[in-house]
Amino acid sequence: MTNMLEATGFSPDGPVTSPEGEFTYVELIDPAKPGNGARVFNPNQPIEIAMEWELHNAALWLANSATGTWDIEVFAESIGPGPELRIAAGSVPVGNPTDTSWSFTATVTPGTLVEGNPGSGNPSGVYKLVLTAFLNGNVNGFDVCGFAEGPVFKVEDPF
C-alpha cells in the first residue's frame, strides 16, 4: 500500500476542547491491477479511492454523534483545462464513541472523468483529488470537517 497524501487536516467549529484529526491514508486503486498504486487510469473503467482518517480529543463529540455519520465527498480538480467534479460520495457510521479511526473506499463510476487530448491540452485529463469527511452528528452548533489533498493523476483511454 502506498500512501498518496499530500496535505491533510480537520477543522472544528466549536469549543476550546475541539477535536483534532487527520487523514492518515489515501490511495488510488485500479481494480484491474490491485496493489499497484496507479496514477494513470482508463476513463472507461472504475477507479477506487481508499482512505482512512483519525479523530482525537473527541469523546464528548463522538458520544453525542454515535448515531450520526461521516459524510464523505471526493472531488477531482482539473489541472489545466477541464472539469471540476464531485466524483464520489458515501457515508460511514460514527459507531462506537470510543472509536478514533475510520475507513472508506469510494468508487468512481466509469465515464465520470474526461480523458486528456494529447497535444491539445484541452482537456488536460490531469486531476488532483480533494477529500472531505464531515461529522454529521447530533452536536448542535458544532461541526467537524476533515480535508485532504490527494495525488495528481491522469485519465487516458489506452485505445
Secondary structure, DSSP 8 states (H G I E B T S, - for coil): ------EEEEEEES-TT--EEEEEEEEEE-TTSTTS--SEE-TTS-EEEEEEEEEES-HHHHHTTTT-EEEEEEEEEESSSS-EEEEEEEEEE--STT--EEEEEEEE-TTSS----TTT-SS--EEEEEEEEEEE-S-TT-EEEEEEEEEEEEE----
